[in-house]
Amino acid sequence: MLLTSQRSGEIETRLPDADGTGTDNVEALRQILVKQQQREIGYGEAKEIGDSLIEFFQVLAEEVCDDPES
C-alpha cells in the first residue's frame, strides 16, 4: 500500500512494508503520478518517467563529480 499526503504542494510518500523484495518501484511511481497529475498513468508511461528520472540524476551526479570547485 502506498501512503501519500499533500502539504503545501509537496507530496510525501511512504511505502510502509518496503523491504526491497516485494515492492514494485514502477507501480509505486505510477501511483504517485496518478495522485499528482490527477489522471490515469499506465505502467509503461511510469516506467519511462522513472527511467528518465534515473538518467537525469545520473547526469547531475556526473556533473558534480566533474566540477573542480566541488
C-alpha positions as CSV (number, residue, x, y, z in Angstrom):
1,M,0.0,0.0,0.0
2,L,1.3,3.4,-0.9
3,L,0.5,6.2,1.5
4,T,0.7,9.8,0.3
5,S,-0.1,13.1,1.9
6,Q,0.0,16.5,0.4
7,R,1.3,19.6,2.3
8,S,2.0,22.9,0.7
9,G,2.2,21.5,-2.8
10,E,4.5,18.7,-1.7
11,I,3.8,15.0,-1.9
12,E,5.2,12.9,0.8
13,T,5.3,9.2,0.0
14,R,5.9,6.3,2.4
15,L,6.0,2.6,1.4
16,P,5.2,1.0,4.8
17,D,6.3,-2.5,4.0
18,A,9.1,-1.7,1.6
19,D,12.0,-4.0,2.3
20,G,13.3,-4.1,-1.3
21,T,11.9,-7.5,-2.1
22,G,8.2,-7.2,-2.7
23,T,7.7,-3.6,-3.7
24,D,7.3,-2.8,-7.3
25,N,9.0,0.6,-7.7
26,V,7.4,1.3,-11.1
27,E,3.9,0.7,-9.6
28,A,4.8,3.0,-6.6
29,L,5.9,5.7,-9.0
30,R,2.7,5.2,-11.1
31,Q,0.5,5.7,-8.1
32,I,2.4,8.8,-7.1
33,L,2.0,10.2,-10.6
34,V,-1.7,9.3,-10.7
35,K,-2.3,11.3,-7.5
36,Q,-0.1,14.2,-8.5
37,Q,-1.4,14.6,-12.1
38,Q,-5.0,13.5,-11.3
39,R,-5.2,11.3,-14.4
40,E,-4.6,7.7,-15.1
41,I,-1.0,6.8,-15.8
42,G,-0.1,3.4,-17.4
43,Y,2.7,1.2,-16.2
44,G,4.7,1.8,-19.3
45,E,4.4,5.5,-19.0
46,A,5.5,5.4,-15.4
47,K,8.5,3.2,-16.3
48,E,9.6,5.7,-19.0
49,I,9.3,8.5,-16.5
50,G,11.3,6.6,-13.9
51,D,14.0,5.7,-16.4
52,S,14.2,9.4,-17.4
53,L,14.5,10.5,-13.8
54,I,17.3,8.0,-13.2
55,E,19.2,9.2,-16.3
56,F,18.6,12.8,-15.2
57,F,20.1,12.3,-11.8
58,Q,23.0,10.3,-13.2
59,V,23.9,13.2,-15.4
60,L,23.6,15.6,-12.4
61,A,25.9,13.3,-10.4
62,E,28.5,13.2,-13.2
63,E,28.5,17.0,-13.5
64,V,29.1,17.3,-9.7
65,C,31.9,14.9,-9.8
66,D,33.5,16.6,-12.9
67,D,33.2,20.1,-11.3
68,P,36.6,21.1,-9.9
69,E,35.1,23.6,-7.4
70,S,33.0,21.0,-5.5
